[in-house]
Amino acid sequence: MTLQKIVNTPLVSVIIPCFNAAQFIDQTISSVLSQSYYRWELIVIDDGSTDNSADLIKKYVGQDDRILYLYQENQGVSVARNKGIKRAKGDIISFLDADDIFLPNNLENKVNYLQSHDDILLVHSWEEVFVTESGDTIEIAKGQNGSVLNSLLELSGKVVHSPSSVVIRKELINLVGDFDPQLSTSADWEMWVRMAPHTSFGLIPETLVKYRKHSGQMHLDIDRMDIDMHFAFKKTKDHGLFKSKEYYAQCYANLLMILGASFLGDQKNYQKGALYLLKSLRLKPMIFFKKLMDKVAVLKSSNQD
């Protein structure tokens, strides 16, 4: 580790929520052990796993006293992350899902970034999205930086690809509160929305995390995403984060369009998909047709290529 680049070496608390991740957890924990930045603690919260995840995690606990294993009855990813935050000793919090992988310079580069940007409380990076079965890279997910609240509310592209990319000063979590335990698939989006008014988001234009794509992921549950995002939108509206009723309608129309397309494309639920698209059209017809034309332009361009 290039210690001369770091003014001091703050403790980083890495938090891994784990539920039935025996297939991946070895590689995930090993990626933390391989970090060039040495001053970390790892808190793994077993969210009531019924496979042999616990045995695999405990093997590492005996080898490195920086690793802590916590067990809870199954209560969901948000409760697990909150339990980890509560036990964290570090001034910097890093999240890592149990199926993702840190590249060796991940913590070092992000700590360096925070050390040289005193006004930024959250930093993330590019992520390599890969398929478990083949190991093939699908894309490099890049995200956004700066003042990102409007992008989050408008659902205009991925702002943060996944929590595994995020490193946060703990003071920011203390300011906005924990992950909402009622949310699962949308818990991170709702958390970033609460954080965005308080800090610009830093972005390191470098791939520092590998995001695993497989059939067991939460975000593939469209019904759960539907419930979560409606709850999160109402909560965000109640907190006054939409600047006007007109702006809320615009953002909600975008949400309905995304959910409708997801029900149609991913779940083949044509009735619900068509219903949500129709609601979006009625709410904001100009936005609907603009999005539709943008999609047609993309498809036309890809066909020409």
Beta strands, then each sheet from edge to edge (+ up, - down):
strand 1: 12-18
strand 2: 40-47
strand 3: 67-72
strand 4: 92-95
strand 5: 101-102
strand 6: 122-131
strand 7: 137-141
strand 8: 167-169
strand 9: 201-213
sheet 1: 3+ 2+ 1+ 4+ 8- 6+ 7-
sheet 2: 3+ 2+ 1+ 4+ 8- 6+ 9+ 5-
end
